[in-house]
Amino acid sequence: MQRVDFLDGMRETVARMMHGGVFLNVGGEKPNAMTIGWGWIGYAWGKPVFVVAVRPQRHTHGILCRTGEFTVSVPTSQPLRAELAMAGTRSGRDVDKFAGLGLTARPAQLVGAPIVAECGLHYECRTLLVQEMDGACMSPEVLRTNYPEHDFHTLFFGEIAGCYRTRV
Ligand SMILES: Cc1cc2nc3c(=O)[nH]c(=O)nc-3n(C[C@H](O)[C@H](O)[C@H](O)COP(=O)(O)O)c2cc1C
């Protein structure tokens, strides 16, 4: 495990989110991973922050609300296309994504959520703010194209407590 500055992996992480996604992982009774394509790395309240956007119908959503912790694992040497597609289409309500589907849960250093062992870059986060998007404040174009069902994403602002690389 090699600690890195949270700014160092930013370009790589955003590029992965734009092209295939990264894994958002939660703990609780049963660890779960879901693919995310939206996320923001920045600075707020004097802390490094990773913001993830999760729709309320995701299994991950309830666990995030309950545990207040998450990790983000970024594919580095292997693209993990099949695993990202699986974690982005199957729900942890129906299937254990860490049991025989190509993903390995490894304990994180600081939080109860696991990291994905097949990934080489990880962020460990503790939630500072949970904020639902407000359709009334949204551009009509964004509202029309993304939220016909009004199932607005919830934003989870997580303090980046740890950022590191692992050997894959
Ligand atoms: C490339 C990709 C990116 C995605 N990005 C997001 C995202 O940012 N937020 C979200 O709520 N769902 C996103 N999804 C959908 C979830 O990953 C998907 O609904 C998943 O099955 C939810 O898993 P869960 O029910 O176990 O939480 C994405 C799916 C894919 C394939």
The ligand as an SDF file (V2000), in Angstrom:
LIG
                    3D

 31 33  0  0  0  0  0  0  0  0999 V2000
  -21.0220    3.0530  -16.3580 C   0  0  0  0  0  0  0  0  0  0  0  0
  -22.0990    3.1680  -15.3040 C   0  0  0  0  0  0  0  0  0  0  0  0
  -22.1390    4.2840  -14.4970 C   0  0  0  0  0  0  0  0  0  0  0  0
  -23.1410    4.4250  -13.5140 C   0  0  0  0  0  0  0  0  0  0  0  0
  -23.1360    5.5370  -12.7120 N   0  0  0  0  0  0  0  0  0  0  0  0
  -24.0650    5.6610  -11.7300 C   0  0  0  0  0  0  0  0  0  0  0  0
  -24.0160    6.7870  -10.8360 C   0  0  0  0  0  0  0  0  0  0  0  0
  -23.1320    7.6550  -10.8780 O   0  0  0  0  0  0  0  0  0  0  0  0
  -25.0170    6.8780   -9.9080 N   0  0  0  0  0  0  0  0  0  0  0  0
  -26.0260    5.9390   -9.7930 C   0  0  0  0  0  0  0  0  0  0  0  0
  -26.9050    6.0760   -8.9310 O   0  0  0  0  0  0  0  0  0  0  0  0
  -26.0520    4.8440  -10.6210 N   0  0  0  0  0  0  0  0  0  0  0  0
  -25.0890    4.6780  -11.5600 C   0  0  0  0  0  0  0  0  0  0  0  0
  -25.0870    3.5650  -12.3680 N   0  0  0  0  0  0  0  0  0  0  0  0
  -26.1050    2.5210  -12.1670 C   0  0  0  0  0  0  0  0  0  0  0  0
  -25.7810    1.5830  -10.9800 C   0  0  0  0  0  0  0  0  0  0  0  0
  -24.4370    1.1630  -11.0050 O   0  0  0  0  0  0  0  0  0  0  0  0
  -26.7020    0.3330  -11.0650 C   0  0  0  0  0  0  0  0  0  0  0  0
  -28.0600    0.7270  -10.9550 O   0  0  0  0  0  0  0  0  0  0  0  0
  -26.3470   -0.7340  -10.0330 C   0  0  0  0  0  0  0  0  0  0  0  0
  -26.9720   -1.9370  -10.4330 O   0  0  0  0  0  0  0  0  0  0  0  0
  -26.7850   -0.3680   -8.6240 C   0  0  0  0  0  0  0  0  0  0  0  0
  -26.3660   -1.3930   -7.7640 O   0  0  0  0  0  0  0  0  0  0  0  0
  -26.9900   -1.6490   -6.3060 P   0  0  0  0  0  0  0  0  0  0  0  0
  -28.4990   -1.8070   -6.4670 O   0  0  0  0  0  0  0  0  0  0  0  0
  -26.3160   -2.8940   -5.8420 O   0  0  0  0  0  0  0  0  0  0  0  0
  -26.6470   -0.4570   -5.4830 O   0  0  0  0  0  0  0  0  0  0  0  0
  -24.1110    3.4060  -13.3430 C   0  0  0  0  0  0  0  0  0  0  0  0
  -24.0570    2.2620  -14.1600 C   0  0  0  0  0  0  0  0  0  0  0  0
  -23.0610    2.1330  -15.1280 C   0  0  0  0  0  0  0  0  0  0  0  0
  -23.0110    0.8900  -15.9790 C   0  0  0  0  0  0  0  0  0  0  0  0
  1  2  1  0
  2  3  1  0
  2 30  2  0
  3  4  2  0
  4  5  1  0
  4 28  1  0
  5  6  2  0
  6  7  1  0
  6 13  1  0
  7  8  2  0
  7  9  1  0
  9 10  1  0
 10 11  2  0
 10 12  1  0
 12 13  2  0
 13 14  1  0
 14 15  1  0
 14 28  1  0
 15 16  1  0
 16 17  1  0
 16 18  1  0
 18 19  1  0
 18 20  1  0
 20 21  1  0
 20 22  1  0
 22 23  1  0
 23 24  1  0
 24 25  2  0
 24 26  1  0
 24 27  1  0
 28 29  2  0
 29 30  1  0
 30 31  1  0
M  END
$$$$
